[in-house]
Amino acid sequence: MASHGLLPASSLFSRTSFPTLAHKRVVSTEYYASFVMKNLAFLPPTILPGRSLSRKGLKEKRLITRRISERSFSASAQPLAEELVEDKTTDPSTSGNSIRRRFLDFYAARGHKVLPSASLVPDDPTVLLTIAGMLQFKPIFLGKVPRQVPRATTAQRCIRTNDVENVGRTARHHTFFEMLGNFSFGDYFKKEAIKWAWELSTTEYGLPENRLWVSVYEDDNEAFGIWRDEVPNNYETDLIYPIIKRASQLANVSYTLADDPTKMKLKIIGDHLRAIVYLISDGVVPSNIGRGYVVRRLIRRAVRTGRLLGIKGDGKGNLEGAFLPRIAEKVIELSTKIDPDLKDSSSRILEELRREELRFVQTLERGEKLLEEMLDGALSSGHENGSVPCLSGKDAFLLYDTYGFPVEITVEVAEERGVKVDMNGFDIEMENQRRQSQAAHYAVKLAVGNAADLAENVSDTEFLGYETLSARAMVEGLLFKGNPIVQVCEGSEVEVLLNKTPFYAESGGQIGDHGFLFVKGADRQQNGVVEIKDVQKISGNIFVHKGTITEGVIEVGQEVEAAVDAKLRQRAKVHHTATHLLQAVLKKVIGQETSQAGSLVAFDRLRFDFNFHRPLSDNEIAEIEALINGWIGDATLLQTKVMPLDDAKRAGAIAMFGEKYGEQVRVVEVPGVSMELCGGTHVSNTSEIRGFKIISEQAIASGIRRIEAVAGEAFIEYISARDNYMKNLCSTLKVKAEEVTNRVESLLEELRIARNEVSAARVKGAIYKAATIADKAFLIGTSKRVRVIVECMDDIDADSLKSAAEYLVDTLQDPTAVILGSSPSKEKVSLVAAFTPGVVDLGLQAGKFIGPIAKLCGGGGGGRPNFAQAGGRKPENLLSALDKAREELISILSGKTR
């Protein structure tokens, strides 16, 4: 997606865009957006000159758009003097900060509420990352949540990587950009939107009318337009150029004097570092899946590009250091107007970049070694077939995609070795990946299913669960297998919608309540029972109670007595409050910069994911447990308040990961310890938690740790179970509890000695057997006679097989070649190749020889030129594989020793 930075484009939703808002007028004007979806009119880029609003056919539009795009590209290719670039980055009236501020002020003066940018990690399962300014308002457009304001304006941070390969090549392709937008929710419509967009462009920004272009959707009789000022090159504005300048200094090149390929590389770094920094700031850490893969791919592309530019070290004298953090420092310095809170996360961002870059450099080095092996294989294959050596497109893509090895370097190194690269095959692999990426990540789904159709006729559920665990309610709707129904009978699974409920619906990491719905008849007698095992939210704030009818029937319109399982609710409350204490103590013990990356509050345990780069030490875990249990013992009363979101943030309240908040928020505070925005259920006093214990701490992704813990009743159960295990262990070992450790250590030492004795006996047996087959060696060659042994040694294990091979090459005279095989267990094959120096001098390498033999047994392996081991999973093929090894040795050595 070509991001035109802060350049304007406007679009309007038709009245039929969303079924739930068909009676309202909806406006979304975004600077920049251009895509078309069913029933949505998002406009393409500049088409018609001036303010003439003509409707053009789609074919003509495409032709004109292409011509203008070509003109824009040629303009961006014109070289600029260093002084001109510097002027662009310092002119306050045209700076990025000024354009953003003036835009928001312009619409604020026209009754729009200035709302903050949503996170780059959206609360929307249909997209990985925030790709448009309208995304945060999608629930309003779908009618799932009511509007909070009639008009809004935002400067939304966005990420798009579907055409990342064009970054740096054109003037306006970016991965990270800000989308400026104004939105009307059933308030004004096209007339006002057109008037203000023109006024913004010509009066506020002072753009000359003859430089503006307007496009019109061909079926829109009212007509609307978009306007854009043609900045020659986004990269040479104050938003990106200072970042490019820092990269230029590290690469020791001048951007102004650089050739086009070098400029492109500098632009890639300038663009990618902005995207990377904001993604990490919003909690996305590098990984191999989902959002984490997006940021990892950008980091690796930036590292590769920096290496191509010749950047070495961190610019501070450490040639082995990372350079991305040095450039990221400039991004953070420029972030004040976009996200003032970014500086608070700077240490975490820079450390994450440093680790990921240094880790990737090692991967690159492995890629270089793999390339050498691939080129050796291509040369060998070419010589055998009498053809021009060629590296396959799949191999080149493997180097690029898995090892981050630039295809340009692959081609250059291959040419030096006389090997061609199948670039057509590489392009095919690249296109396949691009299609998969686009299909997976960049569709905003607006479809509404049966449950949501029912929800249109059902009002929001009133939640009573903070004050009570039981309440009378009316059945407003029923779903059976996802479809609306009026009556459901005994034995069926059902989803029940009530007008009010004491049941907590899963959110904020806390699972939904369990309990029962007791169905009342006309005579108020019990007609049925529904056992509830889960509660979820749909369409904003409608609770869906999922369960099984254990007695009678349930119908729409009936009254029920909704009763929450009090014991399970208490377990959830205990674990939720303990989670807040855990987050507070982690910030205290390992640093304020650590942040939540996910959580689960269940009845039997709690789970807390957080950003951190190493395992917690035993001492840190002990300190965490001691502090939390100390707070529990303090018996502190919790305080819960509802207040404006801005007031809560000023008070220091922490937002829960992945949650969205309205203007009024619920704040849960453990005075002196923790303050968080939270809609979950909590204990009233920390003493109710009773005790806290960490049961595991581990890595779940690069830079993400996970703690699982128990509290309250689950804590008692855990301690009791461990006490029983200890009693059983003491009984088995016949020692006291305090003597268990010494006794286990003693047993382990005895076991180690016994295993060593068994291993030594096996080795002696293998060597004895090797001595008996030494006389089976046969000679090959005339000018130089080579001793060869190829034998099966039955069920000898791999280590003993290795000892047998070493014995034979040490015993027999040089030159000797030994190939041994065995099947130590069912579905397992062991192979070993041992060559003396004389055999290696003839050009044979044990590592390369044994690999193809192992493949015949369903395995593989390799090693040094003089010694290699391999394995397989098909013992039935072992004898034929050894016969093949014997034939290969005879054939190769016969030709080399004539």
N, C-alpha and C positions, 0 to 999 in steps of 0.2 A: 504494500500500500504506500503510495507516494505521500509522505507527510509534508504538507506545505507550511509547517511550523506555525507561525502566528498569522498566516495569510487567510483572508476571509472567504467563506463560502456559506450560503444559507440554504435551508431546506425546510419544508413544511410537511406535516402529516395531514393526509386527507381526513375527512370526517369519518370515513369507513376504515381507517387504518386499524383500529382496535374495536372489536365488538363491544367491549365493556365501556367504551367512551364514545359510542356512535352518536350520542346526543350532544357531545361537547366539541369544542374547537381546541385542537392541540397544536402547538407550535414548538418546533425545535430548530433553532438556528445555530449551527455550529461552524466554527472557523478553524479547522477545515473538516468536512466529511463528504464523501462521494461514493456511495454504493447504492444499489437498488435491490429492494426485497419486495416480496409479494405484498401488495397493498400499501407499501411505503414509498414515498417519493423523495429519495435522497439524490441530490443532483450531481451530474458529472462536472468536471472542471470547465474553465472558461471557454465560451463558444462564440457569442455574438458581440460585435463592437458597440460601444456607447450604451445608451439607455433604451434603444429600440428593442421591444420585447416581442420578437417574432417566434412563432412556433415552427420548429423544423422537424423533419422526419428523422428517425433514429440513424439511418444510414448517413444522411448529410451531417448530422451532429458528429458522428465518429470521424468523418473526413476532416471537418474543421478543427476538432479537438486535436487530431494528430498534427495538423499543420502548426497550430499554436504551440504544442508541446515541443516541436522541433525548433521553433524560434526561441522558446525559452531556454532550450538546452544550448543552442549556439551562443546565446548571450552569456550563459554561465561559464562558457569555456574561455571567455576573453580574460587575459591576464590582468591582474590588478597590481598597482604599485604598493609597496609596503606601507607608504604613508596613507594611502587610501584605505587600506585594511584597518590600520590603527584608528583612523578617523571614525570608521563605522562602529568600532567597538567602544568608542568613548562619547559619541554624540548623545546627550541625555534625552533629546526629544524623540529619537528613533531607536533607543535601546529596547531590548526585550522587556526589561522591567517596566519601562514607560508604556510600551504598547499594551502590556498586560494590565497595568493599573488603570490606564485611560479607558480600556474596554470595560472593565468591571465598574468603574466610576460612571461611565456613560449610561449603562443599563441600570445601575443603582439609582441614578437620578430620575429614572423613568419607572420607578416603583418595583424594581426587581430586588429580591433578597439575594445578597452575595453569599453563596454556600461554599464550603471548603471542598477541595479536591478529594474525591474518594480514594481509597487505597488502590495501588496497582494490583493487589490481590482481591478480586471481586467476590462478593457474596452471591455468586451465580454459578451453578454447576455446569452451565452450557458453554462457558468460556474459561480459559486458563488465566488470562490476564485482562486488565481493563483496556479495551481497544477503542472506546469512543466515549465522549462526554455524556451521551444519553443513557449509558448503561446503568448508572446508579438510579435513574428515574424509570427504568423498565417496569418495576412493579406497579408504579403509578399508571403508566400507559396501559398495562394489562388489567388495571382495576383491582389488583390484589391488595393494595394499601391506599388509604385516602391521601389526597394531596395535603401537604403541610402549609404550602404557600401558593398563591395563584400565579406568581411569576418568580423566576429564579435565574441567576447568572453564575457561571463557574469558569474557572481555569483548570481544566482537568488534565492531570498527568496520564499519558497513554503509552502503551508499548505495542508495537507490531513488528513481527519478524518474518512475515510470510514471503517477503522478497528482499531478504537481508543482503543477498549478493549484489543488489543495486546500490547499496550504501557506499557513498564516496564516488560512485561513477556519475551520478546525476547531481544536480544542485539542490534537490529537495526531497531525496529519500532519506528517512531517518528511522531508527528503531524506537527512540524515545522522543516524544514531542508533547506539547501542551495544546489541547483543543479548547479554544475559547467559545463559549456558547451561551445563548439566552433561550429560555424555555417558558412557554405559557401552558398552564394546565387548566384548560377550559376558560381562559380569560380573553386575551386578544388573539387576532388571527392574521391573515396574510397582509391586510392593508397596513397595519401597524408595523409588522415585521419588515415589509419592504421599505417603508418610509424610514425606519430607524437604521436599517442596514445601509441605505444610501447616505443618510445623514452622518453615520459613523465614518464611512469611507471618505466622503468628500469634505465634510466640515470638521469633524474631530481629528481625523488623520491627515486631512488636506491633500488627498490624492486627486490629481487632475482628472476630470471627467473623461477626457479623450484617451486616457490610459486604462480605463476600466472596461471590463467585458461582462456581459450578462448572459446567462443561459436560462432557457425556459423549457420546462418539461412539456412534451408535445401534447399531452392530454389535459393540461391544466388551463382552463379557460380564464381563470383569474390572473394567472401568470405571476411568477415571482423570480427573483434574480439572485445571483451571487456576484460578489465583487472581489477582486484580488489585485494587490499591488505587486508588480513583478520585481521583487528583490533579486538581483543577479545571482546571488549565491548565499543560501542560508548559512553555510559554513563560515562565511566571512562577516558574521554579525557578532555582537557582543555576547551572544548566548553560547557560542561554540568556539569562536576563534581563539580566545585565551587558552582553551584546552589544547587546541592544535599547536599553539605556540609553545606550550610546555613540552609536548611530544617532540616538536621540532628541535628544541634545545637538547633533549635527551638523545635524539638521533644525530645531532650535530649537522643539521641541514637547515637551509632557509626555505620556508614555504613559498615565498615570492619567487625565488630563483629556481625552485625545483621543477622537474619535468612533470608531465601529467600523471604517470604511474606513481611517482613519489607523493604528489599531492593527494591522489586517491587514497593511498595508504594512511596518510596523516588524517584525512577526513574520516576514514573508518574508525580510527582510534578515538578521534574527537566525538563522534556520534556514539560509539559503543560504550565509552566510559560513562556517559550521562545515563544511559539505560541501565547499566550494571549497578551504578551507585544507588539509584533510586529503587531498583528492585531489591537489593540487599537491605536497604533501609526499611523497606516495607515487609521484611521478614522472609524473603525468598532467598534460599541458600543453594549453592550449586549442587546438583545431583544428576542422576541419569533418567529421571522421570518428570513429567509434568512441567510445572513452572521452573523447577530447579534445573531442568535440562535447557530451558531457554537461556537462563543466565549463564550456565556453564558454557553453552555454545558461544555466547557473545564474548565471554572472558577468553576462551581459547582462540577465537578469531582475532581478538585484540593482541594476544600474546604472539600468535603467528605473524601478524602484520608488523608488530614491533621488531621481531627478529629479522624480518625481511628488510626493514629499514636500517638494521645494524645496531639497534639499541642493545647495549650490554650493561648489565648491572643496574643499580638503583639510582645512579647519578650522584651518589655520595661517596664514591670510592670503592664500594663493594661490588666487584664484578660478578659475584655469584648471587647478588640480591635481586629483588623483584622491582620492576619499573612501574607496573600498573598503580601501586599505591601512591607513587609520586605524582602521577597524572590525576589520580582520583582526588588528591588534596586540592587541586585547582577546581574540580567539579564541586566539591563541598564548599569551597570559598565562594563560588558563584551562586550557591543555593539559597542565599538569605531570603530573597523575594519569593522563591518558589515554595520552599519548605524550610522555615526557620528552625524546625526541630531536627533537621538533618545533622547538624553539627553535634548534637548529643549522641548520635550513633557513630560518629566518625571513627573512633578507635576500633569498634567492631567491624565496620566496613573495610577499613584498611587492613586489618589482620586477616579477614576472610579473603580478601584479594591476594594478599601476600602468600597465604597457604595454597590457594588454588593455583596461582601462577607457578610457584616452585614445584608443586606436584605435577603440573602439566608439562613443565620443562623436562622432567624425567620421562614422561610419556613420549614427548617429542624425540628424545634421545633413543628410546626403544624403537620408535618408528624408523629412525635412521638406520639402525641395525637391521630391522626387518626388510627395509628397502634393499640393502646390500644383498641379503639372502635371496630376495625375489629376483634381483638382477642376475645373480649367479644362476638361478634356475632358468631364467629366460635365455641366457647365453648358452647354457648347456642344451636346452631343448632346441634352440635354433641350430646349433652345430649338428645335433643328431639328425634333425629333419632337413638340413640343408636350406633352411629358410632364414629370413631376416629376423633376428631376435626381437620379440615384442612383449612388453608388459601389459597384461590384460587390464581392461577398464575396471573390472571388479577389484583387482589388486590395488590399482591406483586409488579407487574410491575407499577401500578398506584403510589405506594409509591416511587418507584425508579425513574420513569420518570417525574412525576409531582412535587413530593415533594423532590426529590433528596435523598431519604432514601436508604442507601446501603442495598442490598439484604442480605449481610452477617449478618448485624445487625438484619434485619427482621427475618432471620432464627434463630439466637441466642436467641432473645427475645421470639420468638414463642415457641422454645423448652423449655424455662424456664417455660412457661405457659402450657406446655403439648399440644401444637398445631403443627401439621406438616405444611409444606409449599409445595404447588404444584410446584416444580421446573421445571417439564416438561412444565407445562403451562406457567411459567415465561419465559423459554427459547424460546417457540413458539412466545410469544409477542415480545421478544427482537429481534428474527430473522426477524419478520415482519417489525419492525422499521428499522432494518439494511438494508433490501432489498429496502425499500422506500428511505432511505437516499442515498444509492449507486446509485439507478436509477435516483434520482433527481439531484445529485451534481457532478458526476464524469465522465461524458461523454463529450469529446471535439468534438463538431459537426463541420464537415468540408464540409457538403453538400452545393451545390450551386444551387439556384433556377432559375426560368425563367428570373427574372429581372437581375440577375447577369450574366446569359448567354448573354443577350443583352448587358450588360455593357462591356463584353469582346471586343466587336466591337465598342465601343464608347470611345472616349478620355475624359480625365478629363475636367470638366466644368471650364471655365475661369470666375472668380468672379470679377465683375466690381462695386459691390455695395458700396465700400468705396468712390468712386469718383462720381458716377452718379446713378440716380434712373430710367433711361430709356436707352434702347440700342436695336439696331437691332441684331438679332441672327438667326441661322439656326436650324431647327428641325432635330436633329440627330436620334431620336427614339421616338416611342410611345408605351405605354402600356395600354391595355384595360382589366380590370379584371385580372391583373397580367401577361398577355400574350402579347408578341410583336405583333404589327399590323402596317400596313402602312397608314391607313386612319381611322378617327373616325368622326362620324356625330353629328349634333346638338342634344342636350338633353342628351348626354352621358357623363359619368365621364371618365376622361382620365388622364394619367400621361405622361408628356412631358419632353424629354431630349434635352437640347439645348447645342450648342457649347460654348456659353458664356451667362452670365446673370447678371442683377443687383439685382436679388432676393437673399436675405439672406436665407440660408438653416439652419434649426433648429440645434443648437449645442451650447455648453457652457451654457445651460440653457435658451438661447434666442429662442423664437419660430420663425418659418419661416415667411417670408413676405407674404402679400396679394397683389393682384393687377390684371392686365390683360395682356393677350397675344393677340395682334391684328394681325391676319393672313393676309399676303399680297399675292395677286395673281401675275400672270405673268405681268399684266399691272400695278402692284403696287397698285391696288385697294384693299380695305378691303374685304376679302372673309369670314372672320369668327372672332369670339371673344371667348376666353377661360378665364373664371373668375378663378383666382388662389386663393385657400384658404389654401394651405399648401405647404411647400417646405422641402424636406428631402434629406439626402445624402445616397448614396449607393456606395459600392466598393471603399471606400476611399474618392474620391473627385468628384463624379458624382452627379449633382443636379437633383432631380426629382421634377418637378412642378406638383402638384396635383390640379385638378380643374374640372369645368364643361363647356362644349361647349354651350354657350348661343346663338350663331349665327353661321350658316354656317358649314364648315367642316375644318379639319386640317389634313395635310399629311406630311409624312417624306420628308425632302428635301425643304420644304417651308421656306420662310423668315417670321419672326414675329417681331413685335415691342413689346418688353417686357417693361412693365411700372409698377413700384412698387407704391402702395398706399402711398403717401408721408406723410399723416397725421398719419397713423398707424405706419409707419417706425419711425417717430419722437417720438411717444409714446414709442416704443420699445427702442430707443436710450436713452430717458430720464430715463426709468426704469433701463436700464443696467448700466448707469453711477451711478445712485442712489444706485444700489446694491454694487458697488465698495465702495462708500462712507459709506454705512452701515457696510460692513465688516471692514473697517478702524476704524469706531467709536466704534464698539463692542470690538475690541482689545484695544482701548483706555479706554473704560468705565469699562468693566468687566474683562479684562486681555488679554495679548498677546497670551496666550495658547489656547484661543478659536479658532476654525477653522471651515471652511465651510463644511457642510455635504450634500449639495444639493442646487439647486436654480431653480427658474422659472422667466423668464423675459417675461411678456406678455404685451398686449396692454392696458389692464385695471388695472393691478397691478403688483407688484413684490412679490416674495416669497423667503425667505432666511432661510435655515436650518443650525443650528450651534450646536456645542458640548457645552453643559452647563448643570449643574446639578440641577438648581433651576429656578423658574420663575423670570423674571426681575421685580424689584420694580417699583412703579409709578414714583419715583424720577429718576430712571435709564432711564426709557422710555422718560421722559421729557428731561433729559440731552442729550440723543441720538438725539432726534428731534431737540433740540436747536443747537447742534454742526453741524448737517448736514445742517440745514437751514442757519447757519452762513457761512458754506463753499459755499453754493449756492449763498448767497449774496456777497461773495468775488469776484464773476465773474472771476474765474480762468480759463485760457486757458489750455485745455488738450494737452498733448504731446503724439504722437504715433510714435514708432520706431520699426524697424525690426533689430534684432541683434542675435548673437549666443546664444544658450540656456545657456551655462555656464556663459557668460557675464551677462545675465539677472539675473541669480540666484545670482551672486556676487553683483549685484547692489541692491539686496533685493526684487526683484519682487516676488509676491505671485502667485503660480500656482492655477488654477481653479480646483475644485473638479471633479475627474473622467475623466479629459482630458488627452490626450496623445499629446506629442509635438515632432516636428522634431528638427533638429540641428539649424535651423533658426526659431525664434519665434517673434511674434508681442507683443510689450509691450505698455500698455496703462497706462499713468501716469497723475494723478492730482497732480501737484507739491506741495510738502510739506504735502500731505495728503495720497495718495494711489499710489501704483505701482503694476500692475498685468499683468500676461501673459494672453492675451485675444484676440480671433479672432472676437469678437462681434462688433456691431456697437454702437457708442457713440456720445454724443453731443460734440460740439467743445469748448463750454464754459459752466461752471457750472451754469451760470445764466439762461440757457435754461431750467433748471429743474424747475424753478419758485417756487416750494414749495414741502415739503416732510411731510408725516403724516403716523404714524403706526396705522393700523386699528385692528390688533390682534397680540397677542403673547401667544403661548401655547406649551405644550409638545406634541410631536408626537410619541415618543418612550423613553425608559429609557436613560437619558443622552442626548437627542436630543430635542432642542427647535425650534420653527418655528415662524418667524416674517412675517406678510403680511403687505404691505405698498403701498401707492399710491404717485405718483409724477407727475409734469407737468399738462397736461390737465385732467388726472384722479384725481389729487389732487383738482383741481378747481371744478370738478363735485362732488367729495365727500363732500367738504366743502359746496357747494351750496345745496346739498341734505340734509345735516345735518341742515343747516339754515332753510330750508323749514319745516323739522320735528319740529324744535323748535318753529317756528311761529304757526304751527298748534296746538302744545301742549299749547302754551300760550293762544291761542284763546279758546281752550276747557276748560282750567282751569281758564280762565279769570284773568290772572296775567301777570306781566312783566317777561322777560326772567330771570332776576336776582332773581326772587321770586319763580321760578319753583321748586327748590330743597326743600325749606321749605314747599311749598304746597303739594308736593308729600309725604314728610315725615309725614305731618299731616294726609293725607288720609290713609297712610299705618297704622298709629297708630289707627285711627278710625276703619279700617278694622280688625286689630288684636283684638281690644276690642269686636267687633261684633262677630268675629269667636269664641272667648273664651266664650261669652255669649251663642252662639248656642251650642257649645260643652258641656257646663255645663248643658244646658237644656236637651240635648240628654242623658247625664249621669244620670240626675235625672229621666228621663223617663225610662231608662234601669233599674235603681235600683227599681223604682216603680213596673215595670213589674216583676223583680226578686222576689220582696216581694209577688207578687200574686201567683208565682209558688213554693214558699218555701214549701207550704203544700203538694206539689206533691212528696216530698222526700219519698223514700221507704227504708225499712231496710233489710239488708242482714246479715246472720250469726246467730249463736246461742251463742257460748262462748263470742264472741265480736261482737256487732251489729254495722254495718256501715251504715250511711245514704248516699243514692245515689240519685243524680238528673241528668237526661239526658234529655235535652229539646232543642227545636228549638225556637229561639227568632226572627223569621221573618227577617226584614230588618235592624236590629240594626248594626251600624258600629263596627269595630274591637275594638276601644278604649272603646266604651260604653259596648261592650260585656265583655271586661276585667273587667270593673268596676262592672258589674252585678255578675260575678263569684266571685270577691273579697268580695262583699257584702254577698253572700250566705255562703261562708266558714267562714266569720266572725260571721254570725248570727246563723248558725246551730252549734250544738255541735260537738266536735271532738270525733270520727273519721267521716269525711265526704268526699265524692268524688263528684265533680261537673264537668259535661261535657256539654258545651253549644255550639250551632251552629247558624249561621245566614247567610243570603245572602243579603249583603248591596247594591249590584248592579248586573246588568246583567253580567253573566260569572264570578262571584266572590263569594267565600265562605270564611267565617271566622269561626274558631274553637278555643275553649279555654278549657284547662283542669286544674282544681285547686284541689289539694289534701291537706288535713290537715296533721299534723305530725303523727297522729295515722295511717293513711293510708300508708304514706311513710314508717313507721316502719314495715308494713306488707310486704314490698318488692316492692311496686308499685312506679313507677317513671312517673310523668306527661309527661316529655319530650319524653320518649321512648313509652309511651302508645299512645299519640296523633298522632305520625308520621304515623303509618299504617292506622289509621282512615282517615287522610288527603289524603293519596294516593287514597282512594276510591273516593275522590272528584277531582282527577286529580291534586293534589298538594303535599305539604309536610310541615314539620316544626318541632319544638322541643323547648327545654328550660330546666329549672331547674327541679329537682325531685318533687318540690311542685307546680310549676306553669309553664305552657307552652302554646304557641300560634301556630296556624298553619293556612294555607290557601289553597284554591283550585280554580279551574276554571270551575267546573261542578255543578251548583246549583241543577240540577235535581237529583243528587245522594246524596244530603245532608240528607234527611230523612232516607234512607237506611243505610248511614254511621253512623248516630246516633243510629239506631237500633242495628248495629253491635257493637258499643261502649257499649251499654247497656248490650248486651249478654256477651261481654268479661268481663265487670266488675262483673256481676253476677257469671260467671264461676270462675273467679280468686278469688274473695272475699269469695265465698262459700267454696272453698277449704282451705282458710287460716283462717276462723273464726268458724270452727266446734267446 
